[in-house]
Amino acid sequence: MSVRQILAFLSSLAGLGATITATVSNEWRATSQASSVITATWVLQGLWNNCAGNAIGALHCRPHHTILQLEGYIQACKGLMIAAICLGFFGSIFALVGMKCTKIGGTDNSKARVACFAGVNFILSGLCSLSAYSLYAHRISSESFDPMFVLGTALFIGWGGSVLCILGGVILVCSADRHCTEKPSYKSFSNQNHSADRMNGMNLEVHSTTGGRQRRRV
């Protein structure tokens, strides 16, 4: 059980790292205009900057100064990515508390609930980022008529990170549900009954001993 939780946590953590990398990247959209090797130029677009580079190696970036002048889908992608990072961050904290291999979090049942909540956070994080990548790719693909247009590297990194987050969250939720629905074993019941019988026998012996002493005094 703890091995699965560790693998799920590492998968979700890798997905969160990919999500952060994709968010700060400027390669969500890439176009190439190359009349020759020397005059080749590249235009890169991200959520925060627009960049232009050439074959010599010079790269110039300009940030988006005003939020209101941005198109609606870019603002929506920004909000979804920020929400995905926040959910993944809180999911990581709750996963550390809820995993069985850690010493914090209370009893096993409470740790299972916390681990389940962490898994839900990771699933929501993956869905938010996946929606942002899909929305951006669909919008710019439908609007672009440039044959040299390609999807940026950040989208492919982000799609992989979303899958890792969702996969890790599902494993955490399943492991927590299995622990909550797990029935106590027959051995534990027999041990409890045996200990109860021993306590009852000791009480009977004490009562018989005290009763014999009282009769002798009379």
N, C-alpha and C positions, 0 to 999 in steps of 0.2 A: 504493500500500500504506500509506504513512504517513498519507495523508488519511483512509482508512477507520479507521485506528487512532485518529486524533484525534477523529473523529466518534463512534466507539464510546466513547472515554474521556469525552467531554463528555456523551453520553447516560447513561452509567453514573453520572457525577458528579451530574447532575441528578436521577437516580433516587435516589441516596443522600441528597441534600438533601431530597427529598420524603419519604423514609423517616424521617429525623430529625424533620422537621416534624410528621409524623403521630404519631410516638412521643410527643412532648412535648405534643401537642394534647389538649384536654379535650373535644373534640367527636366522640367515637367513637359516642356515643348521645345523641339529643336527643328530648325530649318537650315538648309545649306544652299548657298548660292555660289557656284564655282564655275567661272568661265575659263579659268586656268588654275594650275597649282599655286601660282604666286598670288593671284587675286581672290583666292577662295576665302569666303567669310561665313561665319556661323552666327546665328541668332538664337539665343536661349531665353526661355521664359519660365519663371517660377512663380510661386505665390507671393514672394516679397520683392523680387528684383527682375529686371530685364537686362540681359547681357548680350554683348556682341564681341566676337573674336575673329581673328584672321589667321592665316597660315603662318605668320611670323611668330605667333605665340602671345600676342597682346590680347588682353581681355578686359573689357570695360563694362561695368555694371551700373545700373541706375535704379535706385529703389522706387517703389510706388509711394509717392509723397502723399497723395490724398486717397482716402478710402472710399469716399463717395463717388469718385469718378471711375472706380473699378467696375467691371461688369459683375452682374449678380452672381454668376456661377463661381467666380473667383472668390467673392466674399463668402459664399456658402461653403466652398472647399476649405477656406481658412478656418471657419467656425467648426467644421467637422473634424479637422486635423487637431485643433486645440483641444476639443472635447475628447478625441481619441487618446491624446497624450495624457491628459488629466486622469481619465479612467484607467489607463494602463499604469500610471504612477500609483494611484490608490490601490489598484489590484495587486501590485507588487508588495505593498506594505501589508495588506490583509493576507496575502499568501504566505509571507514570512511568519505571521502570527498563527495562521491556521494549519500549517504543515505539521505532521506528527513528529518530524525530526527536530523541531525546535522546542525549547523549554518554556516558552511563554504561551499564553492563551487560555489557561485554565484546564478544564477537564476535556476528555476526548470528544464528547458531544458538542461542547461549545467550540472547540477547535474545528470540528467538521463543519459547523455552520459558518464560521468565518472563512474557511477554505471554499465553501460553496459560494459565498458572497464574492470572494476574490475571483472565482471562475466566471461569475456573471459579469463582473467588471471587465475582464479580459475579452469576453465575447462581445460585449457592447463596444469596447474599444476597436476590436477588429472590424465590426460592422460599420462603425462610423468612418474609419479610414478607408474601408473598401468602397463605401458609398462615394467618398470624396474622389478617389481615383477614377471610379467608373463614370461619375458625372463629368469630370474634367476631360477624360478621354473621349467620351461620347460627344461632348459639346465642340471641342476643337476638331474632331474628326468630321463632324457634320458641317462645320463652317469652313474648313480648309479646302482649297482647290489647287494647292501647290503640290506637284508630283514629287518634289524633293522633301516634303514634310514627313517627319518621323516622330513617333512618340518618344518622350524623353526617358532616360534611364531611371529617373526617380519613380516613375509610375510602376515599372516592373519590380523594383526593389520594394515599393510599398505594397504591391499585390502579394508578394511573397511574405512580407511581414504581417499582413492582415490574416493570411491563412495560418501562420504560426500562432498568432494571438488567439484566434478562434479555436484552433486545435488544442492549445494548452488550457484554455478556459473550459472546454468540454470535458477534458480529462479530469480537471479539478472538481467540476460539478459531479461527475459520475463517481469519483472516488469518495466524495463527501456523502452522496446519497447512499452508496453501498454501506458506509459505516453507520449511517443513521438507521437504516432498515435492517441491519445485521442483528439476528436474534442471539441471546446468550446461549452458550453451549450447555449440553447435558452435564458436562463435568463440573461446570460452575454451580449448577443447581444441586448436584449431588454433594459437592463440598459444603454448600450452604446448609443443606439438610443434615449432613453429618455433624457440622459444627453446632447446629441447633439441638440435635439429639444429645450431644455431649453436654451442652449447657443445661438441658433439662435434667439429665442424669445427675449432674453435680448439684443442682438445686434440690432434687429428691434426697440425695445423700445428706445434704446439710439439714433439711427438715427432719429426716429420720434421726439424725444424731442429736439435734436439739430436743426432739420429743423424748428420746431415751433418757437424756440427762434430767429432764423435768420430772419423769416418772421416778427416777432414783431419789430425787430430792423429796418427793412426796412419801 
